[in-house]
Structures are given as structure tokens and as C-alpha cells.
């Protein structure tokens, strides 16, 4: 930690763009340590993990209106082969149980529990809102009904987009030849990273209790969040390939692996929020200095 601090000080003294970036990185690290960002990220990952299963159930229930759950399971099982093994096992295990439902039971599940699953899956959205409020140093004075409404709307939108994406890929696979399979495999990770970057940017724009019309920066945090997403996915895949996590944790191995993945992604999302806030403060400071310089030039010399 001392070596990192010395490196930041050395880069900051060099001035220029590198110096400004080093100074901003030092501010981000200081704020993150003060806010115990690791603990906040762990809480966020926990709520996302709890909301994962209701979100999967809701997605399968809606999609089953058009396709059978067994067919959906076969599709998702082939698509998730690029995910880390433990995350793939976690999702596939739940889909196996859902795919075993008969058509009538799925219909009843859809009618009876769809609103409940939307409600439960919105916990992750509320956790993101609360966590980013900490990163942006703002109090959430939005009314409870409004906060819940935003969280549910985000969860519903995410599930609808997932269903639309599944339907689009399914339709393309049915009407195309082997080139579609090859293209989908080549473009899978780029599209996943692009979707993650878009989701991060929208979260930075609308989740914190800030005026969405206020043009505060979201690009620095989006870059950081996407980079952490890629590194975390690769690192977890490497870790699982080198160790036997199932032997260490038994039946909980999938949840532990998935939890570690979500923890890293949550940490990256929060660090990105700190980056955006620090960049916004730096921009305000430069604007203030420019205004002061402009005022002195306009006033001119006295005499």
C-alpha cells in the first residue's frame, strides 16, 4: 500500500494529464477506503445473488409463453458455455429444475408468481441505487414508493430485454445456417461486454439521487467497470480451472464461485462510481479556475 501511495505521489508531481489522472486515482482510493467499499461491494453482491434466481424464474416464465422451458434450457446451456464454470453451473442448476415443470405448472407459476418474482428481483436494483449513493456522496431523499418503483421498473426492463434477446437469437438460429452459430460465438463476449457497459452507464446516470439532466461524467466509471468485468470473468475462469472449488465447498461451490464473480463486478461498479464523482469534481474545479481567469482578463489592468 505504501508503494502504491509513493507511485501515485510521483505521478502526481509530474503534472500534465498523467499527473491529473494520478491525483484522481489517489482521491478515488482515499474515498473508497473511507467508505469501506469492499464491505459495500459484498453487500451489493449478496443482494444481486439473492435476486438472480427470481430473475431467472421470471425470465423463464415469460419466455415459456412462446417456447417450452426445456427448449429454453437447451438454448441457455449452450450460450453460457463462455461464462466461468461455477457461474454456468449455478444458472444451469436452477434452469434444470425449472425445465422440469410441465406446461400447466409453468402457466400457473406465471399467473401467480410473476409479480412476486419481479418484486424480489428488484432487490438488486435497490442495492445498486443505495451503493451508488454512497459512491456519489448523496443522500437518497426520494420517497419509498418512488425508489421501489424505479427498482421494479429496472428489474422488469432487464427481464423484458433478456426475453427479447433470447427470442431474437432463437429466431436467428432457426432461420440461418452454420454461419449464425459461428458469428454468435465470435460476437458473444463483445456483445456481453457492450451490454455490461451500457448497463453501467445507465446505472451511473439514473441510480444515484442526482439530477439525470445534470451532465455529470459516466465514461470514466463505465470504462473501469467494464475492465473489471472482463478481468474478473477471466480470473475466475482461471481460478476454477486450477483449483477444485467443488471439493473445498461441496454443494456450495457454485454459489461461492458465482458470489466471488459478483463481488468483483460489484467492486468495479462502485469504483467506477467514485471515478465519475472525482472526475466531476475535477471538472468543476477547472471550470471555476477558467471563470476566474476570464474575469481577470475581462476586468483588465487598473490605472
C-alpha positions as CSV (number, residue, x, y, z in Angstrom):
1,X,0.0,0.0,0.0
2,X,2.9,2.4,0.8
3,X,4.5,1.6,-2.6
4,X,1.2,2.4,-4.3
5,X,0.9,5.7,-2.5
6,X,4.5,6.6,-3.4
7,X,3.8,5.8,-7.1
8,X,0.7,8.0,-7.0
9,X,2.7,10.9,-5.4
10,X,5.4,10.5,-8.0
11,X,3.0,10.5,-10.9
12,X,1.0,13.4,-9.5
13,X,4.2,15.5,-9.3
14,X,4.9,15.0,-13.0
15,X,2.0,17.3,-13.9
16,X,0.1,17.2,-17.1
17,X,-2.6,14.7,-17.9
18,X,-0.8,11.8,-16.2
19,X,-0.4,13.8,-13.1
20,X,-4.1,14.7,-13.0
21,X,-5.1,11.1,-13.5
22,X,-2.8,10.0,-10.8
23,X,-4.2,12.6,-8.4
24,X,-7.8,11.5,-9.3
25,X,-6.8,7.9,-8.7
26,X,-5.4,8.8,-5.3
27,X,-8.7,10.6,-4.4
28,X,-10.7,7.6,-5.5
29,X,-8.6,5.2,-3.4
30,X,-8.9,7.5,-0.4
31,X,-12.7,7.9,-0.7
32,X,-13.1,4.1,-1.3
33,X,-11.1,3.3,1.8
34,X,-13.0,5.8,3.9
35,X,-16.4,4.3,2.8
36,X,-15.2,0.7,3.3
37,X,-16.0,-0.1,-0.3
38,X,-15.2,-3.7,0.0
39,X,-17.9,-4.2,2.6
40,X,-20.4,-2.2,0.5
41,X,-19.5,-4.3,-2.6
42,X,-20.0,-7.5,-0.6
43,X,-23.5,-6.4,0.4
44,X,-24.3,-5.4,-3.2
45,X,-23.1,-8.8,-4.5
46,X,-25.2,-10.6,-1.8
47,X,-28.4,-8.9,-2.9
48,X,-27.6,-9.5,-6.6
49,X,-27.1,-13.2,-5.9
50,X,-30.4,-13.3,-4.0
51,X,-32.2,-11.6,-6.9
52,X,-30.6,-13.9,-9.5
53,X,-32.9,-16.8,-9.0
54,X,-36.1,-14.8,-9.0
55,X,-34.9,-13.0,-12.2
56,X,-34.2,-16.4,-13.9
57,X,-37.6,-17.7,-12.8
58,X,-39.4,-14.7,-14.2
59,X,-37.5,-14.8,-17.5
60,X,-38.3,-18.5,-18.0
61,X,-41.9,-18.0,-17.0
62,X,-42.4,-15.2,-19.6
63,X,-40.4,-16.9,-22.3
64,X,-42.4,-20.1,-21.8
65,X,-45.4,-18.4,-23.2
66,X,-43.7,-18.7,-26.6
67,X,-41.3,-21.6,-26.2
68,X,-41.2,-24.6,-23.9
69,X,-39.0,-24.3,-20.8
70,X,-37.0,-27.4,-21.9
71,X,-36.1,-25.8,-25.2
72,X,-35.1,-22.6,-23.4
73,X,-32.8,-24.6,-21.1
74,X,-31.0,-26.2,-24.0
75,X,-30.5,-22.8,-25.6
76,X,-29.2,-21.1,-22.4
77,X,-27.0,-24.1,-21.6
78,X,-25.2,-23.7,-25.0
79,X,-24.9,-19.9,-24.6
80,X,-23.5,-19.9,-21.1
81,X,-20.5,-22.1,-22.0
82,X,-18.4,-19.0,-22.2
83,X,-19.2,-18.0,-18.6
84,X,-17.0,-19.1,-15.7
85,X,-17.7,-22.7,-14.8
86,X,-19.2,-22.0,-11.4
87,X,-21.5,-19.3,-12.7
88,X,-22.6,-21.6,-15.5
89,X,-23.3,-24.4,-13.0
90,X,-25.3,-22.0,-10.8
91,X,-27.6,-20.9,-13.6
92,X,-27.8,-24.3,-15.2
93,X,-28.8,-25.9,-12.0
94,X,-31.7,-23.6,-11.5
95,X,-32.8,-24.0,-15.1
96,X,-32.8,-27.8,-14.8
97,X,-35.4,-27.5,-12.0
98,X,-37.5,-25.0,-14.0
99,X,-37.3,-27.0,-17.2
100,X,-38.7,-30.0,-15.4
101,X,-42.0,-28.2,-14.9
102,X,-44.9,-29.1,-17.1
103,X,-46.6,-26.5,-19.3
104,X,-49.6,-26.2,-17.0
105,X,-47.4,-25.7,-13.9
106,X,-45.4,-23.0,-15.7
107,X,-48.7,-21.2,-16.7
108,X,-49.8,-21.3,-13.1
109,X,-46.4,-20.1,-11.9
110,X,-46.6,-17.3,-14.4
111,X,-50.0,-16.1,-13.3
112,X,-49.5,-16.5,-9.6
113,X,-45.8,-15.5,-9.0
114,X,-44.7,-13.3,-11.9
115,X,-45.3,-10.1,-9.9
116,X,-43.6,-11.6,-6.8
117,X,-40.5,-12.5,-8.8
118,X,-40.4,-9.0,-10.3
119,X,-40.7,-7.6,-6.8
120,X,-38.0,-9.9,-5.4
121,X,-35.6,-9.4,-8.3
122,X,-35.8,-5.6,-7.7
123,X,-33.8,-6.0,-4.6
124,X,-30.6,-5.9,-6.7
125,X,-31.8,-2.7,-8.3
126,X,-32.4,-1.1,-4.9
127,X,-29.0,-2.3,-3.7
128,X,-27.3,-0.7,-6.7
129,X,-29.1,2.6,-6.0
130,X,-28.1,2.6,-2.4
131,X,-24.5,1.6,-3.1
132,X,-24.0,4.3,-5.8
133,X,-25.5,6.9,-3.5
134,X,-22.6,6.1,-1.2
135,X,-20.1,6.4,-4.0
136,X,-21.5,9.7,-5.2
137,X,-21.8,11.0,-1.6
138,X,-25.5,11.9,-1.9
139,X,-28.4,11.2,0.4
140,X,-31.4,9.5,-1.1
141,X,-34.4,11.7,-0.2
142,X,-36.6,10.0,-2.8
143,X,-39.8,8.6,-1.4
144,X,-40.0,4.9,-0.7
145,X,-42.7,4.3,-3.3
146,X,-40.6,6.1,-5.9
147,X,-37.4,4.2,-5.0
148,X,-39.3,0.9,-5.1
149,X,-41.0,1.9,-8.4
150,X,-37.6,2.7,-10.0
151,X,-36.2,-0.6,-8.8
152,X,-39.1,-2.6,-10.1
153,X,-39.1,-0.8,-13.4
154,X,-35.4,-1.6,-13.8
155,X,-35.9,-5.2,-13.0
156,X,-38.9,-5.5,-15.4
157,X,-36.9,-3.8,-18.2
158,X,-34.0,-6.1,-17.7
159,X,-36.1,-9.2,-17.8
160,X,-38.0,-8.0,-20.9
161,X,-34.7,-7.2,-22.6
162,X,-33.5,-10.7,-21.7
163,X,-36.6,-12.3,-23.2
164,X,-36.3,-10.2,-26.3
165,X,-32.7,-11.1,-26.7
166,X,-33.5,-14.8,-26.3
167,X,-36.3,-14.6,-28.8
168,X,-34.0,-12.8,-31.3
169,X,-31.2,-15.3,-31.0
170,X,-33.6,-18.2,-31.2
171,X,-35.3,-16.8,-34.3
172,X,-31.9,-16.2,-36.0
173,X,-30.7,-19.7,-35.2
174,X,-33.9,-21.2,-36.6
175,X,-33.7,-19.2,-39.9
176,X,-29.9,-19.3,-40.5
177,X,-27.3,-21.9,-41.1
178,X,-24.0,-22.6,-39.5
179,X,-22.7,-19.1,-40.1
180,X,-25.1,-17.9,-37.5
181,X,-23.7,-20.2,-34.9
182,X,-20.1,-19.2,-35.8
183,X,-21.0,-15.5,-35.7
184,X,-22.8,-15.8,-32.4
185,X,-19.9,-17.5,-30.8
186,X,-17.4,-14.9,-32.1
187,X,-19.6,-12.0,-31.1
188,X,-20.8,-13.4,-27.8
189,X,-18.3,-11.8,-25.5
190,X,-18.0,-8.4,-27.3
191,X,-21.8,-8.1,-27.1
192,X,-21.8,-9.1,-23.4
193,X,-19.2,-6.5,-22.6
194,X,-21.1,-3.9,-24.6
195,X,-24.3,-4.7,-22.8
196,X,-22.5,-4.5,-19.4
197,X,-21.0,-1.2,-20.4
198,X,-24.4,0.2,-21.4
199,X,-26.0,-1.1,-18.1
200,X,-23.2,0.5,-16.1
201,X,-23.6,3.8,-17.9
202,X,-27.4,3.8,-17.3
203,X,-26.8,2.9,-13.6
204,X,-24.4,5.8,-13.2
205,X,-26.8,8.2,-14.9
206,X,-30.1,7.2,-13.1
207,X,-29.4,5.1,-10.0
208,X,-27.8,7.8,-7.7
209,X,-30.1,10.5,-6.3
210,X,-28.8,13.1,-8.7
211,X,-30.5,15.2,-11.4
212,X,-30.4,13.0,-14.6
213,X,-30.3,16.2,-16.7
214,X,-27.1,17.3,-14.9
215,X,-24.3,16.2,-17.3
216,X,-22.0,14.6,-14.8
217,X,-19.5,12.2,-16.5
218,X,-20.2,8.5,-16.8
219,X,-17.5,7.4,-19.2
220,X,-14.6,7.0,-16.7
221,X,-16.6,4.8,-14.5
222,X,-18.0,2.8,-17.4
223,X,-14.5,2.0,-18.7
224,X,-13.4,0.9,-15.2
225,X,-16.5,-1.2,-14.6
226,X,-16.2,-2.9,-18.0
227,X,-12.5,-3.6,-17.5
228,X,-13.1,-5.1,-14.1
229,X,-15.9,-7.2,-15.6
230,X,-13.6,-8.7,-18.2
231,X,-10.7,-9.3,-15.8
232,X,-13.0,-10.8,-13.1
233,X,-14.5,-13.2,-15.6
234,X,-11.1,-14.3,-16.9
235,X,-9.6,-14.6,-13.4
236,X,-12.5,-16.7,-12.1
237,X,-12.3,-19.0,-15.0
238,X,-8.5,-19.4,-14.4
239,X,-9.0,-19.9,-10.7
240,X,-11.7,-22.6,-11.2
241,X,-9.5,-24.4,-13.8
242,X,-6.5,-24.5,-11.4
243,X,-8.4,-25.4,-8.2
244,X,-11.2,-27.8,-7.2
245,X,-13.6,-25.4,-5.7
246,X,-16.3,-28.1,-5.6
247,X,-14.2,-30.3,-3.3
248,X,-13.5,-27.4,-1.0
249,X,-17.1,-26.1,-0.7
250,X,-19.1,-29.1,-1.8
251,X,-22.6,-28.2,-3.0
252,X,-22.0,-24.6,-2.2
253,X,-19.1,-24.4,-4.7
254,X,-21.3,-22.9,-7.5
255,X,-22.7,-20.2,-5.1
256,X,-19.2,-19.4,-3.8
257,X,-17.8,-19.1,-7.3
258,X,-20.7,-17.1,-8.5
259,X,-20.5,-14.9,-5.4
260,X,-16.8,-14.2,-6.0
261,X,-17.6,-13.2,-9.6
262,X,-20.4,-10.9,-8.5
263,X,-18.3,-9.4,-5.7
264,X,-15.6,-8.4,-8.2
265,X,-18.1,-6.9,-10.6
266,X,-19.8,-5.0,-7.8
267,X,-16.5,-3.6,-6.6
268,X,-15.8,-2.5,-10.2
269,X,-19.1,-0.8,-10.4
270,X,-18.6,1.1,-7.2
271,X,-15.0,2.1,-8.1
272,X,-16.4,3.4,-11.4
273,X,-18.9,5.5,-9.4
274,X,-16.1,7.0,-7.4
275,X,-14.2,7.7,-10.6
276,X,-17.1,9.5,-12.1
277,X,-17.6,11.6,-8.9
278,X,-13.9,12.6,-8.7
279,X,-13.8,13.4,-12.4
280,X,-16.9,15.6,-11.9
281,X,-15.3,17.4,-9.0
282,X,-12.1,17.9,-11.1
283,X,-14.2,19.3,-14.0
284,X,-16.0,21.7,-11.7
285,X,-12.7,22.9,-10.2
286,X,-11.2,23.5,-13.7
287,X,-14.4,25.4,-14.7
288,X,-14.1,27.6,-11.6
289,X,-10.4,28.4,-12.4
290,X,-11.4,29.2,-16.1
291,X,-14.2,31.5,-14.9
292,X,-11.8,33.3,-12.5
293,X,-9.2,33.7,-15.2
294,X,-11.8,35.0,-17.6
295,X,-13.0,37.5,-15.0
296,X,-9.4,38.8,-14.6
297,X,-8.9,39.2,-18.3
298,X,-12.2,41.0,-18.8
299,X,-11.5,43.4,-15.9
300,X,-8.1,44.3,-17.4
301,X,-5.4,46.3,-15.6
302,X,-6.4,49.1,-13.3
303,X,-5.0,52.5,-13.7
